[in-house]
């Protein structure tokens, strides 16, 4: 299974990646049923689970679970929503591309960025998306864990 890039330093993401890897046995991907929320309770509020339907460019991604930290961050619950219903087209395309890479490569995808939330502060966040496969081979669901950190304004700002 793929290792994370060396710049990943979030203890939450590293711990969840280690947990996911512990469920990968014999080169097979874990299924959703292999994951026990009690075993990653510290990260539960930052978890998303993504279902998808269709193939290629017609594939759509829907949030099956949208953790409470995400609800707070986005100021809305996106559970049950498709990404193309809730994100601007360019953002939805960027997210869809990352999710497609996880499906096709059967490997984790890590990303970090700083965002300005309208009417709020800058936030740094890191995202780790991991593949799940009911049969151990064909990715049929994605799980993600995030780390959100407010960026404190510089002295005198």
Secondary structure, 3 states (H helix, E strand, C coil): CCCCCCCCCCHHHHHHHHHHHHCCECCECCCHHHCCHHHHHHHHHHEEEEEEECCHHHCEEEEEEECHHHHHHHCCCCCCCEHHHHCCHHHHHHHHHHHHHHHHHCCCEEEEEEEECCCCCEEEEEEEEEEECCCCCCCCEEEEEEEEEECCCCCCC
